């Protein structure tokens, strides 16, 4: 099923991207989006080549560029601009946010990296 967002709204003050699909609306913190960027810089060029992103708590999206009729390219305040987020990937980030966020926090802990809690972290909590 092809999922196309009805609306995408950036909330700069809270550093959250609101992505509204037909059946669900997701509130995705910019830090969460940044550390899960689909770019090669973050994902690597193959399995096992992922690069753990750290110190991204205060990152924000400063601009959003459309990519055809299938994706967006956020420009982040840390100058990262190479991630192209397809509609399907945005939906995946929203629908799997709890699991993906917990996996990221586990990776930080394994790395001995500490992260400061943020006011928008509640969007990544289990809401079931």
MMTF fields as JSON, N, C-alpha, C and O atoms, coordinates in Angstrom:
{
  "mmtfVersion": "1.0.0",
  "mmtfProducer": "UNKNOWN",
  "numBonds": 511,
  "numAtoms": 512,
  "numGroups": 128,
  "numChains": 1,
  "numModels": 1,
  "chainsPerModel": [1],
  "groupsPerChain": [128],
  "chainIdList": ["A"],
  "bondAtomList": [4, 2, 8, 6, 12, 10, 16, 14, 20, 18, 24, 22, 28, 26, 32, 30, 36, 34, 40, 38, 44, 42, 48, 46, 52, 50, 56, 54, 60, 58, 64, 62, 68, 66, 72, 70, 76, 74, 80, 78, 84, 82, 88, 86, 92, 90, 96, 94, 100, 98, 104, 102, 108, 106, 112, 110, 116, 114, 120, 118, 124, 122, 128, 126, 132, 130, 136, 134, 140, 138, 144, 142, 148, 146, 152, 150, 156, 154, 160, 158, 164, 162, 168, 166, 172, 170, 176, 174, 180, 178, 184, 182, 188, 186, 192, 190, 196, 194, 200, 198, 204, 202, 208, 206, 212, 210, 216, 214, 220, 218, 224, 222, 228, 226, 232, 230, 236, 234, 240, 238, 244, 242, 248, 246, 252, 250, 256, 254, 260, 258, 264, 262, 268, 266, 272, 270, 276, 274, 280, 278, 284, 282, 288, 286, 292, 290, 296, 294, 300, 298, 304, 302, 308, 306, 312, 310, 316, 314, 320, 318, 324, 322, 328, 326, 332, 330, 336, 334, 340, 338, 344, 342, 348, 346, 352, 350, 356, 354, 360, 358, 364, 362, 368, 366, 372, 370, 376, 374, 380, 378, 384, 382, 388, 386, 392, 390, 396, 394, 400, 398, 404, 402, 408, 406, 412, 410, 416, 414, 420, 418, 424, 422, 428, 426, 432, 430, 436, 434, 440, 438, 444, 442, 448, 446, 452, 450, 456, 454, 460, 458, 464, 462, 468, 466, 472, 470, 476, 474, 480, 478, 484, 482, 488, 486, 492, 490, 496, 494, 500, 498, 504, 502, 508, 506],
  "bondOrderList": [1, 1, 1, 1, 1, 1, 1, 1, 1, 1, 1, 1, 1, 1, 1, 1, 1, 1, 1, 1, 1, 1, 1, 1, 1, 1, 1, 1, 1, 1, 1, 1, 1, 1, 1, 1, 1, 1, 1, 1, 1, 1, 1, 1, 1, 1, 1, 1, 1, 1, 1, 1, 1, 1, 1, 1, 1, 1, 1, 1, 1, 1, 1, 1, 1, 1, 1, 1, 1, 1, 1, 1, 1, 1, 1, 1, 1, 1, 1, 1, 1, 1, 1, 1, 1, 1, 1, 1, 1, 1, 1, 1, 1, 1, 1, 1, 1, 1, 1, 1, 1, 1, 1, 1, 1, 1, 1, 1, 1, 1, 1, 1, 1, 1, 1, 1, 1, 1, 1, 1, 1, 1, 1, 1, 1, 1, 1],
  "groupList": [{"groupName": "UNK", "atomNameList": ["N", "CA", "C", "O"], "elementList": ["N", "C", "C", "O"], "formalChargeList": [0, 0, 0, 0], "bondAtomList": [1, 0, 2, 1, 3, 2], "bondOrderList": [1, 1, 2], "singleLetterCode": "X", "chemCompType": "L-PEPTIDE LINKING"}],
  "groupTypeList": [0, 0, 0, 0, 0, 0, 0, 0, 0, 0, 0, 0, 0, 0, 0, 0, 0, 0, 0, 0, 0, 0, 0, 0, 0, 0, 0, 0, 0, 0, 0, 0, 0, 0, 0, 0, 0, 0, 0, 0, 0, 0, 0, 0, 0, 0, 0, 0, 0, 0, 0, 0, 0, 0, 0, 0, 0, 0, 0, 0, 0, 0, 0, 0, 0, 0, 0, 0, 0, 0, 0, 0, 0, 0, 0, 0, 0, 0, 0, 0, 0, 0, 0, 0, 0, 0, 0, 0, 0, 0, 0, 0, 0, 0, 0, 0, 0, 0, 0, 0, 0, 0, 0, 0, 0, 0, 0, 0, 0, 0, 0, 0, 0, 0, 0, 0, 0, 0, 0, 0, 0, 0, 0, 0, 0, 0, 0, 0],
  "groupIdList": [1, 2, 3, 4, 5, 6, 7, 8, 9, 10, 11, 12, 13, 14, 15, 16, 17, 18, 19, 20, 21, 22, 23, 24, 25, 26, 27, 28, 29, 30, 31, 32, 33, 34, 35, 36, 37, 38, 39, 40, 41, 42, 43, 44, 45, 46, 47, 48, 49, 50, 51, 52, 53, 54, 55, 56, 57, 58, 59, 60, 61, 62, 63, 64, 65, 66, 67, 68, 69, 70, 71, 72, 73, 74, 75, 76, 77, 78, 79, 80, 81, 82, 83, 84, 85, 86, 87, 88, 89, 90, 91, 92, 93, 94, 95, 96, 97, 98, 99, 100, 101, 102, 103, 104, 105, 106, 107, 108, 109, 110, 111, 112, 113, 114, 115, 116, 117, 118, 119, 120, 121, 122, 123, 124, 125, 126, 127, 128],
  "secStructList": [7, 7, 7, 7, 7, 1, 3, 3, 3, 3, 3, 6, 6, 6, 6, 3, 3, 3, 3, 3, 7, 1, 1, 7, 3, 3, 3, 3, 3, 2, 2, 2, 2, 2, 2, 6, 7, 7, 1, 2, 2, 2, 2, 7, 1, 1, 6, 6, 7, 7, 7, 7, 7, 7, 1, 7, 6, 6, 7, 7, 3, 3, 3, 3, 3, 3, 3, 6, 6, 6, 3, 3, 3, 3, 3, 3, 6, 6, 1, 7, 7, 7, 7, 7, 3, 3, 2, 2, 2, 2, 2, 2, 2, 2, 2, 6, 2, 2, 2, 2, 2, 2, 2, 2, 2, 2, 2, 2, 2, 2, 2, 6, 7, 7, 7, 7, 7, 7, 4, 4, 4, 4, 4, 4, 1, 7, 7, 7],
  "xCoordList": [0.837, 0.0, 0.879, 1.743, 0.663, 1.434, 0.886, -0.291, 1.743, 1.341, 1.908, 3.114, 1.031, 1.44, 0.94, -0.245, 1.818, 1.363, 0.389, 0.541, -0.603, -1.558, -0.939, -1.189, -0.124, 0.443, 1.728, 1.836, 2.693, 3.942, 4.166, 4.232, 4.283, 4.435, 5.646, 5.779, 6.519, 7.673, 7.329, 6.932, 7.486, 7.29, 8.686, 9.293, 9.186, 10.563, 10.847, 11.878, 9.935, 10.188, 10.351, 11.249, 9.488, 9.565, 10.482, 10.716, 11.005, 11.897, 11.239, 11.802, 10.03, 9.25, 8.701, 8.215, 8.781, 8.165, 6.87, 6.881, 5.768, 4.461, 4.161, 4.14, 3.928, 3.663, 2.285, 2.077, 1.355, -0.021, -0.298, -0.239, -0.599, -1.035, -2.548, -3.15, -3.155, -4.608, -5.1, -6.099, -4.406, -4.89, -4.2, -4.714, -3.051, -2.287, -1.484, -1.093, -1.248, -0.357, 0.774, 0.546, 1.994, 3.175, 3.878, 4.002, 4.333, 5.129, 6.556, 6.84, 7.443, 8.796, 9.82, 10.059, 10.429, 11.457, 12.593, 12.96, 13.133, 14.2, 15.428, 16.072, 15.752, 16.89, 16.655, 17.552, 15.461, 15.117, 15.264, 15.828, 14.758, 14.87, 16.336, 16.754, 17.101, 18.511, 19.327, 20.128, 19.127, 19.934, 19.486, 20.198, 18.306, 17.815, 17.808, 17.056, 18.636, 18.717, 19.037, 19.889, 18.347, 18.635, 19.898, 20.171, 20.658, 21.866, 22.959, 22.974, 23.861, 25.016, 25.91, 26.562, 25.943, 26.734, 26.307, 27.137, 25.018, 24.479, 24.334, 24.722, 23.779, 23.479, 24.666, 24.663, 25.667, 26.779, 26.388, 25.321, 27.245, 26.989, 26.587, 26.534, 26.306, 25.878, 25.66, 25.984, 25.11, 24.858, 26.121, 27.197, 25.969, 27.097, 27.97, 28.939, 27.644, 28.453, 27.787, 28.234, 26.721, 26.02, 26.964, 27.85, 26.765, 27.586, 26.687, 25.731, 27.0, 26.21, 26.297, 27.388, 25.155, 25.09, 24.941, 24.046, 25.797, 25.76, 25.685, 25.952, 25.322, 25.259, 24.333, 24.67, 23.179, 22.222, 20.966, 19.965, 21.018, 19.835, 19.231, 18.009, 20.056, 19.538, 19.411, 19.132, 19.61, 19.517, 18.076, 17.117, 17.956, 16.645, 16.674, 17.738, 15.516, 15.411, 15.248, 14.356, 16.111, 16.06, 15.339, 14.899, 15.22, 14.501, 14.111, 14.72, 13.092, 12.657, 12.487, 11.727, 13.199, 13.103, 12.309, 12.548, 11.361, 10.652, 11.576, 12.44, 11.392, 12.133, 11.08, 10.488, 10.859, 9.815, 8.486, 8.146, 7.739, 6.457, 6.537, 5.527, 7.752, 7.904, 8.682, 8.781, 9.24, 10.114, 10.36, 9.971, 11.023, 11.522, 12.997, 13.482, 13.689, 15.084, 15.192, 15.246, 15.224, 15.402, 16.831, 17.784, 16.957, 18.265, 18.339, 17.508, 19.336, 19.451, 20.374, 21.226, 20.184, 20.991, 22.465, 23.304, 22.796, 24.204, 24.797, 25.866, 24.092, 24.507, 24.314, 24.675, 23.763, 23.471, 22.328, 21.28, 22.536, 21.511, 21.46, 20.97, 21.961, 22.025, 21.014, 21.046, 20.127, 19.124, 17.848, 17.255, 17.43, 16.166, 15.174, 15.349, 14.139, 13.138, 11.918, 11.12, 11.781, 10.604, 9.369, 9.468, 8.21, 6.955, 6.903, 6.507, 7.295, 7.277, 8.23, 7.909, 9.407, 10.352, 9.827, 10.008, 9.184, 8.588, 7.524, 7.433, 6.717, 5.691, 6.348, 5.899, 7.398, 8.137, 8.706, 8.599, 9.307, 9.85, 8.76, 9.0, 7.57, 6.466, 5.917, 5.768, 5.618, 4.965, 5.898, 5.43, 7.199, 8.172, 9.019, 10.099, 8.527, 9.337, 9.758, 10.89, 8.879, 9.226, 10.379, 11.356, 10.252, 11.288, 12.594, 13.667, 12.494, 13.708, 14.417, 15.645, 13.651, 14.249, 14.924, 16.023, 14.275, 14.866, 16.155, 17.13, 16.154, 17.363, 18.489, 19.634, 18.17, 19.168, 19.724, 20.936, 18.829, 19.278, 20.159, 21.122, 19.844, 20.673, 22.063, 23.065, 22.118, 23.406, 24.246, 25.458, 23.588, 24.314, 24.891, 26.05, 24.081, 24.535, 25.709, 26.683, 25.617, 26.712, 28.004, 29.104, 27.843, 28.981, 29.489, 30.527, 28.753, 29.133, 28.839, 29.433, 27.924, 27.575, 26.334, 25.34, 26.404, 25.26, 24.501, 25.079, 23.193, 22.309, 21.441, 20.898, 21.303, 20.438, 18.99, 18.677, 18.108, 16.676, 16.158, 16.613, 15.2, 14.628, 13.121, 12.48, 12.571, 11.139, 10.278, 9.158, 10.78, 9.977, 10.168, 9.652, 10.895, 11.117, 9.806, 9.722, 8.794, 7.54, 6.889, 6.089, 7.213, 6.667, 7.238, 6.707, 8.31, 8.961, 8.671, 9.247, 7.777, 7.41, 6.309, 5.593, 6.194, 5.159, 3.803, 3.527, 2.965, 1.656, 0.524, -0.641, 0.876, -0.173, -0.787, -1.685],
  "yCoordList": [-1.189, 0.0, 1.249, 1.405, 2.115, 3.35, 4.363, 4.722, 4.813, 5.792, 7.148, 7.301, 8.117, 9.476, 10.398, 10.372, 11.207, 12.095, 13.151, 13.681, 13.431, 14.507, 15.87, 16.86, 15.88, 17.148, 16.874, 15.879, 17.773, 17.716, 19.102, 20.093, 19.157, 20.436, 20.383, 19.466, 21.352, 21.453, 22.387, 23.534, 21.881, 22.677, 23.025, 22.252, 24.199, 24.577, 24.659, 24.175, 25.272, 25.485, 24.16, 24.019, 23.191, 21.895, 20.912, 19.807, 21.303, 20.469, 19.129, 18.06, 19.219, 18.036, 18.203, 19.273, 17.13, 17.102, 16.308, 15.141, 16.945, 16.299, 15.794, 16.566, 14.486, 13.867, 13.214, 12.257, 13.746, 13.265, 12.395, 12.852, 11.136, 10.203, 10.048, 10.558, 9.355, 9.189, 8.583, 9.036, 7.567, 6.839, 7.212, 6.894, 7.874, 8.187, 9.461, 9.837, 10.113, 11.268, 10.95, 10.481, 11.206, 10.932, 12.24, 13.131, 12.335, 13.461, 12.93, 12.169, 13.333, 12.784, 13.842, 14.782, 13.706, 14.66, 14.718, 13.705, 15.906, 16.105, 15.254, 14.728, 15.117, 14.269, 12.84, 12.222, 12.312, 10.95, 10.813, 9.835, 11.79, 11.751, 11.801, 11.078, 12.652, 12.837, 11.573, 11.183, 10.93, 9.743, 8.532, 7.531, 8.618, 7.552, 7.991, 7.453, 8.955, 9.415, 8.245, 7.412, 8.189, 7.108, 7.338, 6.578, 8.36, 8.673, 7.636, 6.935, 7.549, 6.654, 7.081, 6.242, 8.361, 8.877, 8.232, 8.012, 7.931, 7.334, 5.816, 5.064, 5.374, 3.957, 3.152, 1.924, 3.823, 3.124, 2.644, 2.989, 1.856, 1.359, -0.108, -0.741, -0.639, -2.038, -2.427, -1.662, -3.617, -4.094, -4.076, -4.475, -3.61, -3.568, -2.338, -2.188, -1.448, -0.245, 1.009, 2.123, 0.834, 1.964, 2.776, 2.217, 4.086, 4.972, 5.549, 6.268, 5.231, 5.71, 7.229, 7.794, 7.875, 9.33, 9.746, 9.262, 10.628, 11.069, 12.591, 13.29, 13.078, 14.524, 15.249, 16.322, 14.668, 15.277, 15.777, 16.09, 15.853, 16.238, 17.571, 17.711, 18.534, 19.872, 20.154, 21.288, 19.142, 19.365, 19.722, 19.228, 20.577, 20.976, 20.878, 20.779, 20.905, 20.968, 22.441, 23.116, 22.931, 24.345, 24.566, 25.677, 23.51, 23.599, 22.19, 21.203, 22.12, 20.842, 21.033, 21.891, 20.225, 20.298, 19.108, 17.979, 19.341, 18.203, 17.467, 18.075, 16.156, 15.34, 14.648, 13.649, 15.191, 14.652, 14.589, 15.481, 13.542, 13.314, 12.127, 11.488, 11.831, 10.614, 10.776, 9.814, 11.957, 12.067, 13.529, 14.452, 13.7, 15.011, 14.863, 13.773, 15.995, 16.041, 17.147, 18.33, 16.753, 17.763, 18.289, 17.55, 19.553, 20.181, 20.439, 21.155, 19.853, 19.936, 21.069, 21.53, 21.498, 22.592, 22.222, 23.107, 20.929, 20.518, 20.343, 19.754, 20.861, 20.871, 19.527, 19.403, 18.528, 17.257, 17.491, 18.023, 17.093, 17.35, 16.277, 16.526, 15.089, 14.073, 12.939, 11.973, 13.04, 11.993, 12.279, 13.348, 11.335, 11.465, 10.499, 9.281, 11.061, 10.313, 10.082, 10.993, 8.861, 8.527, 8.518, 8.462, 8.573, 8.52, 7.228, 7.24, 6.122, 4.831, 4.844, 4.301, 5.467, 5.508, 6.408, 6.085, 7.523, 8.378, 7.61, 7.722, 6.828, 6.029, 4.984, 4.761, 4.358, 3.378, 4.035, 3.477, 5.211, 5.92, 6.206, 6.139, 6.525, 6.801, 5.542, 5.48, 4.552, 3.349, 2.48, 1.71, 2.587, 1.782, 2.627, 2.208, 3.818, 4.773, 4.254, 4.492, 3.558, 3.078, 2.075, 2.181, 1.105, 0.08, 0.669, 0.359, 1.523, 2.126, 3.005, 3.004, 3.753, 4.635, 3.821, 4.16, 2.765, 1.919, 1.264, 1.144, 0.849, 0.263, 1.294, 0.972, 2.521, 3.594, 3.849, 3.965, 3.934, 4.165, 3.016, 3.243, 1.796, 0.634, 0.749, 0.451, 1.181, 1.356, 2.435, 2.285, 3.523, 4.568, 3.994, 4.245, 3.223, 2.635, 1.684, 1.703, 0.854, -0.064, 0.693, 0.215, 1.881, 2.719, 3.552, 4.207, 3.524, 4.329, 5.805, 6.655, 6.107, 7.494, 7.898, 7.172, 9.052, 9.565, 10.57, 11.314, 10.572, 11.465, 12.225, 11.632, 13.533, 14.344, 14.17, 14.297, 13.879, 13.748, 15.083, 16.157, 14.981, 16.156, 16.218, 15.192, 17.414, 17.607, 16.847, 16.451, 16.639, 15.971, 14.446, 13.775, 13.897, 12.446, 11.665, 10.51, 12.282, 11.55, 11.088, 10.152, 11.719, 11.271, 9.911, 9.258, 9.498, 8.236, 7.132, 6.046, 7.426, 6.451, 5.534, 5.857, 4.413, 3.44, 4.017, 4.262, 4.232, 4.838, 3.829, 4.197, 2.565, 1.534, 1.291, 0.459],
  "zCoordList": [0.0, 0.0, 0.0, 0.863, -0.945, -1.043, -0.047, -0.091, 0.839, 1.848, 1.458, 1.266, 1.345, 1.002, 2.11, 2.44, 2.685, 3.757, 3.234, 2.133, 4.052, 3.74, 4.039, 3.352, 5.092, 5.536, 6.32, 7.037, 6.168, 6.938, 7.519, 6.792, 8.853, 9.539, 10.452, 11.262, 10.324, 11.204, 12.362, 12.156, 13.571, 14.787, 15.308, 16.048, 14.911, 15.237, 16.722, 17.188, 17.472, 18.895, 19.638, 20.468, 19.344, 20.022, 19.292, 19.782, 18.122, 17.321, 16.985, 17.224, 16.425, 16.068, 14.663, 14.296, 13.879, 12.556, 12.676, 13.066, 12.341, 12.372, 10.968, 10.01, 10.857, 9.563, 9.638, 10.383, 8.859, 8.884, 7.665, 6.523, 7.937, 6.9, 7.025, 7.97, 6.089, 6.113, 7.424, 7.983, 7.91, 9.083, 10.391, 11.463, 10.328, 11.528, 11.359, 10.254, 12.489, 12.53, 13.484, 14.599, 13.043, 13.854, 14.19, 13.35, 15.425, 15.882, 16.044, 16.969, 15.146, 15.096, 15.495, 14.737, 16.673, 17.079, 16.052, 15.456, 15.86, 14.875, 15.199, 14.292, 16.467, 16.843, 16.37, 15.796, 16.604, 16.18, 14.67, 14.181, 13.94, 12.474, 12.05, 11.145, 12.704, 12.326, 12.56, 11.71, 13.713, 14.012, 13.192, 13.127, 12.564, 11.685, 10.221, 9.408, 9.899, 8.514, 7.583, 7.893, 6.443, 5.49, 4.663, 3.734, 4.982, 4.215, 4.433, 5.444, 3.484, 3.606, 4.768, 5.389, 5.059, 6.178, 7.498, 8.38, 7.634, 8.851, 8.708, 9.603, 7.588, 7.39, 6.872, 6.953, 6.347, 5.731, 4.345, 3.835, 3.746, 2.389, 2.383, 1.328, 3.555, 3.644, 5.085, 5.994, 5.308, 6.668, 7.52, 7.074, 8.745, 9.669, 9.537, 10.281, 8.6, 8.401, 8.966, 8.695, 9.747, 10.325, 11.224, 11.871, 11.255, 12.082, 13.175, 12.885, 14.432, 15.556, 15.633, 15.699, 15.624, 15.69, 17.144, 17.837, 17.612, 19.009, 19.079, 18.102, 20.242, 20.514, 19.541, 19.041, 19.277, 18.346, 19.067, 18.423, 20.405, 21.175, 20.75, 20.721, 20.425, 20.124, 18.629, 18.239, 17.79, 16.346, 15.971, 16.565, 14.987, 14.483, 12.961, 12.351, 12.376, 10.918, 10.561, 11.075, 9.682, 9.307, 7.979, 7.684, 7.182, 5.906, 5.476, 5.89, 4.645, 4.085, 2.588, 2.14, 1.826, 0.369, -0.144, 0.284, -1.057, -1.659, -2.615, -3.248, -2.718, -3.674, -4.528, -4.121, -5.707, -6.575, -5.862, -5.085, -6.123, -5.456, -4.511, -4.218, -4.032, -3.243, -1.944, -1.182, -1.658, -0.488, -0.119, -0.834, 1.026, 1.445, 1.803, 2.107, 1.755, 2.187, 3.243, 2.907, 4.521, 5.571, 5.588, 5.342, 5.878, 6.092, 7.595, 8.152, 8.24, 9.691, 10.127, 9.367, 11.359, 11.903, 12.06, 12.227, 12.01, 12.066, 10.663, 10.502, 9.653, 8.244, 7.539, 6.368, 8.206, 7.532, 6.545, 6.913, 5.299, 4.278, 3.2, 2.098, 3.509, 2.459, 2.623, 1.86, 3.597, 3.791, 3.015, 3.157, 2.205, 1.467, 2.106, 2.056, 2.702, 3.455, 2.571, 2.349, 2.069, 1.249, 2.139, 3.365, 1.505, 2.275, 3.076, 4.242, 2.472, 3.179, 4.372, 5.429, 4.205, 5.314, 6.434, 7.608, 6.1, 7.131, 7.906, 9.129, 7.187, 7.856, 8.767, 9.891, 8.277, 9.084, 10.341, 11.433, 10.195, 11.361, 12.383, 13.588, 11.904, 12.818, 13.452, 14.673, 12.658, 13.174, 14.008, 14.846, 13.799, 14.546, 15.489, 15.906, 15.824, 16.58, 17.959, 18.381, 18.658, 19.995, 19.918, 20.659, 19.018, 18.879, 18.372, 18.888, 17.355, 16.787, 17.818, 17.893, 18.61, 19.603, 20.711, 21.15, 21.153, 22.196, 21.686, 22.428, 20.438, 19.844, 19.818, 20.137, 19.442, 19.42, 20.826, 21.007, 21.818, 23.197, 23.682, 24.415, 23.284, 23.64, 23.022, 23.673, 21.766, 21.087, 21.782, 21.936, 22.197, 22.932, 24.224, 24.554, 24.955, 26.218, 25.989, 26.743, 24.95, 24.62, 24.319, 24.596, 23.746, 23.372, 24.557, 24.458, 25.675, 26.834, 26.643, 27.306, 25.74, 25.433, 26.223, 26.254, 26.854, 27.615, 26.774, 25.981, 26.966, 26.226, 27.214, 28.147, 27.019, 27.868, 27.427, 26.243, 28.378, 28.074, 27.526, 27.919, 26.612, 25.965, 26.224, 26.456, 26.182, 26.43, 25.421, 25.746, 24.211, 23.183, 23.168, 22.275, 24.135, 24.191, 24.346, 23.93, 24.937, 25.169, 23.859, 23.872, 22.749, 21.461, 21.042, 20.143, 21.691, 21.335, 22.357, 22.293, 23.291, 24.323, 23.816, 22.869, 24.453, 24.091, 24.466, 25.641, 23.468, 23.73, 23.632, 23.481, 23.718, 23.639, 24.982, 25.109]
}
